[in-house]
Amino acid sequence: MKKSIFKLCFLALLGLTISCSEDSIENESTEQVQNFNQELLSTKQINDEIKSTLQQTGQFYWKDASLQMLWSASQHGQNIITVGYGSSQSDFEKGTSSKATDIEKQLLAIISNNESNPSGKTLIYSDPILNIIDVVVKDQKTLYELRRNINVRYIEPGDYRFFKFEEENGTMRSSSSGSSGCGFDSETLSSSDYTSISPNAKVPWSFYQHNIPSAWNKSTGSGITIGVIDSGVSPNQSLMGSNFNNGDSSGRSVQKYGTYVDSFWPWSTSTDGPNDQCGHGTSMTATATAPRNNKGLPVGVAYNANLISYRAAANVVLEGYHEQKGVQNAFVGLGNNSSVKIISMSMGHIFSVGRIEDGVRYANNRGKLIFCAGGTSTSFTNFVGVIFPAWMNETVAVTGIKEGSGYNKCSNCHSGDKIDFTVVMERSGSGNTAPVLSYYENQSDYVGGSSVATATTAGIAALVWSKNPSWNKDQVLNKLKQSSSLYPNKNSEYGYGNINANLAVQ
């Protein structure tokens, strides 16, 4: 009797469960239909949500955004959607993916079947190396179907311009050289900010804070190639061009490429070349590799290293479709170059960009040691911690600190638990930063922030690798850690601290 009663209760419970499940499915379907018709969020609403997430978690990923927010952001960005696909999260290379072609066709079919008014040019771009497509999507239902597909790794708005909309909404001031990181100024260096050495070069004061001049007795970076992803190199500075081998720098090469397309039109493919039109890239390449010259100008850290420069973006803020695509392509290009050991990038964004993540991982998988800037604040990014892609596990994050005892970050530098190393680059008295070659011939300048800290660290890594050419990137990185002031502990704001370059090349 008890068994019968139990059986009846169980069946009743099962029936109730099935009924509830059916109701749940019906309600879920109703909710989905409603989601497909949600109103367009304003750029202010979207930006406020991004900032709120950054303040709470320190990072923002589009995968965590609602369908409404993702769709709205794409609508404000020319309806461009970037889809990263693969059979797993680690399946992002066409060369290692046997199903890439079939998956891409499947995704394009989903778009075609779900768009109520499909564009004549749905496919903007199919990457030849990575599992990435850029497509035009207008309907919320299409995004929903793509998101639920097991072969989609991420879906992101391909041309959402956060800072442009901050300006339009009156949240930040108009764009300027200070906010973009660009500038073409030249300055006469204070005699207290350098030391003259043979054959007639100036050693920046900051180099002595890391014992770089002493390290030169053992290594000058010979045989190592540093790839710099930035805004290019000035055609007006011969020491980073035709006079790259000058003074005590010899037997090395400089190569310059461009992956940045200067166009609002997403279908444009012509790059505007390798020449710096910002000034930032010239400063970074010079910090890492400028020759030990006979012209009375600042020397770089690894003055006998080779240089490969990529003009991948217009300025330091990686905003917009062509800048993000340009950086992705630069990482892939350097990843495919067997001579490159080190990659330095002093640019970034406040939120994650999937295609750049794929590019970073591609280069990392090919043994490149990647240094990225932790971030330099402006009035509208001071709420951000360590920026992307410096927060990635595949990158080494660097920030700048002030001269003096202890650790005090520079006036505009970011810090946080993702930082690995620091570089002293701001004077405690004058506030002057690090001397560097200017954009113009026979002139010098000052440059600061986490940008110069990153390029400096990349140069130190080249000294270590040149001294130990058989090492891999992990061995070089471990040596940098072991030669740092806070090792073996890692500080929650400043990582392993300042590297002693002379100890690192022992």
Helices and strands as residue ranges (DSSP letters): H 2-35, H 43-57, G 62-64, H 67-75, E 80-85, G 94-96, H 100-114, E 123-126, E 132-136, H 140-147, E 152-157, H 162-168, H 177-180, G 191-193, E 194-197, E 201-204, H 205-208, H 212-215, E 225-230, G 238-240, E 254-258, H 280-289, E 306-311, H 321-335, E 340-345, H 354-364, E 369-373, E 396-402, E 419-426, E 434-437, E 444-447, H 449-467, H 473-482, H 501-504
